[in-house]
Amino acid sequence: MHKLILIFAKTLLVQLALGTLLWGVEKSIETQVLFRKAIDGYNNIRIPAICVTKAGTLLAFAEGREAGDKGDIDLILRRSEDGGKTWGGIEVIWDDKDNTCGNPCPVVDLDTGTIWLFLTWNLGSDSETAIMTGASEHPRSPWVTYSEDDGKTWANPKKLPHLRKKEWTWYATGPGNGVQLSRGQYNGRLVIPANHADRVTAKRDSKTYRSHIIYSDDHGMSWQLGAIQEPLTNESTVVELADGSVMQNMRSYHGKGNRAVALSKDGGASFAPLYLDNGLQSPVCQANIQRYSWPEESRSRILFSSPTGEKREGITVRLSYDEGETWPVSKMIHEGPGAYSNMVGLPNGNVGLLVEIGESSPYETISFIMFDINWLEH
């Protein structure tokens, strides 16, 4: 009898301890709403992108829209100087009257501290369909701006026509973040994911979409057009692997409900043939891939965020320990509607997720979700 009582007591203590641990893990996720549809100055706010500056400041970018994907769109920003605990007000980086200024894609040069921000511009009266079919008054074009004071002020955006081929119609940078390579032959290279449509048809056609790469080897003083991916690829995200390779993870129109992936051994100048990653099930939507830690930092961790299933809902973060080959860890961050996202490693070791989420629609808010890596792994 005494043994049974002792066993029961030990079991109860273990269960209580486990419950306390799990409660603590669950408490290590925190959500803040940064942008609200029809409340924070714009009818719609979409397309999140985030980065951490060399000084540790968080910069959260978005599109402030008067309507939908066309028309008057401003590029807006909120800053946090305390690791995401509090945020400054909404600032406008680029407002070109009734025209479209969007698709934010920031990259931080950790050598110089400069924050480079890629964007795209088109005439507000030109619809995406008109641009795709070549019927627009102006083609959609890539631009870049930069900040040298931790995101407080920004240079006038500069057009980069040499990064756009003549036959291209649609063009988009990111959306999401670029990366600076840190090892191997291409150490220091700034890499920007982008996409375009490369032929004119009578209607919008997903077969014309292709992902591509933009890069700089001189700290942003000049930019080059890198590799162009196979058709049926679109909005993409990039991560550096432990051997210095670049992995480009792409929105896929292959009809398989997963992501398209390709690897580059030369810093994004060329890629091996793409493959479809059956471990990354996702609807046709933007997603994000981010390195959390390197193999020499206890173990390799690469994170991936996207909706899951057939619809834009169920924002899920996945974790790979083998450089993106498999994804054994998966946890849902938001069960309801959700769409575009961008992750970042925070100065305190946590992960920040800037993401479109809502209760009845994915586009009600852009929220900032902080979580502990232990929460994800346990």
N, C-alpha and C positions, 0 to 999 in steps of 0.2 A: 504493500500500500504506500509506504513512504517513497519507494522508487517511482511509483506512478505519479505521486504528487510532485516529486522533484522533476520528473520529465515534463509534466504539464506546466510547471512553473517556468522551466527553461524555455519551453516552446512559446509560452506567453510572452516572455521577455524578448525572445527573438522577433516575434510578430510585432510587438510594440516598437522595438528598435527599427525594424524594417519599415513600419508605418511612418515613423518619425523621419527616417531617411527619405522615403518617397515623398512625404509632404514637403520636406526641404528642397528636394529636386524640383517638384512641381512649382514651388514658390520662386524658383530661379528663372522664370520666364516673365517678362514684363512688356506690356504693349502701350504705346503712346500714339495718338492720332496727330499727324503733322499737317496734313492737307485734307480739307473737307469739301466735297462737291457742293456747289451752290451756296457755300457759306463763306469760304475764305477768299472772296474777291473774284471768283471765276465760276461760270456755270458748270464746268468740268475741270478736274485736275487729274492728269494721268502721267504715265511713263516715268517711273522712279529710277533714279541713279544715285549712287552714294560713293564717297571715298573718304579716306582719312589722310589728312595732310601730314607733312613731315613733322609739324609741331604737335600733331595729335588732335587737331580740330576735325570734326565731322561736317561734311558738306552734303546736304540732301537736296538733289535737284528734281525738278518735275516740269511738266508742261501745264501752263495755265491756259485753258481753252474757253473761248466763248461758245463754241458748239462742240462738234465732234473732231474727226481726224483732219478736217480741212478748215480753212478760214483763219481768223485772228487767233494765233497761238503765241504766247509769250514763254520765254525760258525763265523759270523762277528758282529760288534757292532759300533754304533755311540752314543756319549754322549752329553748331553746338561746340562750346569750348570746354565742356566738362564730361566728355565721354558719352554724350547722349542723355544725360540726366535732365538738362534743360536746353531749350532751343530759342534762338532769336526769331524775330518776326520774318515774314515773307519778303524777300527782296527780288526785284526784277533785274535779270542779267541782260536780256535782250528782248526788246519790244520794237518790232518794225511795223508799226501801225496795224493794218488789217492783214498782214502777211503771216506766214507760218514759220516760226522759229522753234525747232524742237529736236527730238531724238538726242538727248544729252548723253555723252560718253566721256567721263573724266578719266584722266590718268595722272598720277603724281610721280614726278621725277624726284626720287629720293636723293639724288646727287646734288641737285640744284635747289630743291624745294618748290619749284614751279609746278602749278597745277594747270595742266592742259585740258581744255574742254572742247571736244568735237561736237558739232551740231549740224543740222541740215536746214535749208531754207527753200521755200517755194512761194510763189504768188498765191495769196490767200484765196483768190477766185478760181484757182486750178484745183480740181478734185484729184484724188488718187487715181481714179479710173482714167481721167484725161491724161494724167502724167504717164501712167502705165502704157497707154495706147499711143502715146506720142502726139496727142491732140492738145496738149497744154500750151499756153502762151510762152511759158518758160520751163526749162527742165529743172528738176530738183537737184540741188547742188550741195556739196560738203563745205563747211566752214569750220574755223577754229578760233577760239579765244584763249586767254590765259590769265592767271593771277600770280603775282609774285609777293603778295602780302597776306597769305593764308586765306584767300577767298573773300577778302573784304572789298576789293575792287577788281575790275576786270577790264582788259584791253578791248578796244573795238573789234568785233569779229572780222576775220579775214577770210575771203573766199579762196578756195583751193581747187581751181578748175582742172589742174593736171591729174587730180586723183579720180577723175570721172572720164570714162571713155565716151567718145562721140555717140556711139550707138546705144548707150545706156539711157533708160527712161527714168524709172524709179531709182531713188537712192536714199539710204538711211544709215546713220552711224549708230553703233550699239543696238538698242539702248541698253544701258548698264555701264560697267566700267571697263577700261583697258588695263593692261598690266605693264610693268617694267621688268624685263628679264634680269635675273640676278646671278646666273651661273653659266659657265661654258663660253663658247666663242662669241656669243651675242650678248654678253653681259652689258647691261645698261640700255639695251634697245627698248623703246616704247612701242607697244603693240596695241592697235585699236581694231576691234572687230566691227565689220560693217556689212552691208548687203545692197544689192541692186537688182534691177530687171534689165535683161540684155537684148530684148528684141521687141518689135512692135507687132501687136496683134489687134484684131478687131474688138477684142474684149480683154478684161483682166484674166491672166492665165498664170496659175501657180508654177507652171513649168518654166516660166521665164525668170523666176527668182534664183539668185545665187548669192551665197555668202562670199565675202572677200576680206582681205587684211590691208591695213594701213600701218606703216611703221616709220620710226625715226631713229637714226644712229648718231645724231648730233644734238641731243637734248632738246628736240623740238624746233630747231632752227630751220630744218627742212623735213618734208614728209614724202614718203615713197609709196607707191601702190604695190602691194605684195601679192600673194597668191589669190587666185579666183577659184572657188569651189565648183563642184558639179551642180547641175540644175536640181530643183526641188529642195533647195536649202535657202534659209532666210535669216531672220534675226539670230545673232549668235553671241557666244561668250567664250573667253579664252582663259587658259590657266597654264602656268609653267610647270613642267614635270621635273622630277629630281635629277634627271640626266640633262636638263637644259632644253628638252623638246617643248614644243608648244602644242597643246591640245585645243582644238576649236570644236565647241559643242554647239550644234545648230538646230534651230526650229526646222522640222522636217515635214515635207509634203509627200512622203512616200506611202502614206496611207496605212502605216503599221502601228500607229499610236505610240511611237517612241522617238528618241533623239538621234540625229545624225552626228557622227563624230569623225574627225580626221586628225592626223598627227603630222607635225613638221619637225624636221631635224635641222632646218636652217633658219630658225627664227621667224617663220611665217612667210618666207619668200616662195616656198613650194610646199605641197602636202602630198602624203601618200593617199591612195584612193580611200574614200570615206567608207564607214561601216555604220550599221544601225545598232545602237546599244539597247538590247532587250531588257537590261536592268534598269533603264530609265524610261518608264512608261509615263507619257505626258500627252495632253491634247495639243493641238496645233497652237502654240503660244510661245512667247518669249520665256526664257528661263535664265538661271545664273549658276556659274561654277566658280568656286573660290578655294584657294589653298588656305588651310588653317595652320598646318605645321609641316615641317620637313622631316625626313627620316632621321636626321641627326638630332632632332628635338623630341626625343622619346619615341615618336613614331610618325609616319606619314599620315596626314589627314587631308582629304579634299572633300569639300562640301558641294552639294548641288541642291538648288531650290526650284520648285515649279508646282503648278497645279498637278493633280493626279487623276487618272480616269479619262473619260471622254469629254467632260465639260471643264470649264474654267472654275474649278472649285477644289477644296481640299489642299491648301498650300502645304507641301511636304518638303522637309529637308532630309536629304540622304547623305551618307558618309561612306567614303572609300578609304581603305587602308593600303591599297595596292596600286596607287597612281591612276585611279579611274577605270581599272579593269573590271572590278565588281563593286557592288554597293550593298554590303550586308546590313547596314544600319539605316533605318528609315523611321521617321516620326512626323506625324501631322502637326503642323503649327496652328492652322486655322481650318476648321471643318467646313465653314460656309463658302460662299463665292469668293474667288480670288484669282488673280491673273499675273501681271508682271511683277518681278522682284529683283533685288540686288542685295547681296550680302557683303559684309566687311568685317574684318577682325578688329576688335576694339582694343584700346590701349590697356585695359584691365584684364585682357585674356578672354572676355566673353565674345559672342558673335552678335552682330547687329544685322537685322533683316529689314530693308525698306521695301514695302510690298503693298500692292493694290488689294484691298479686302473690303467686304461689306456684309450686310445681313441678307439683303435681297438681290444685290448686284455687286459684281467685283469692283466696281468703279466708284463706290460711295466715299472711300477714303484712301489715302496713302498713309500707312501706319508704319511706325518704327518698332520692331519687336526685338528685344534683347533676350538672349538665353545663354546659359552656361553650357559649355561643351559636355560637361558631365550629365546634364539633363538629357542631351541627345543620346549619349552613349549608354545610359542606364534607364 
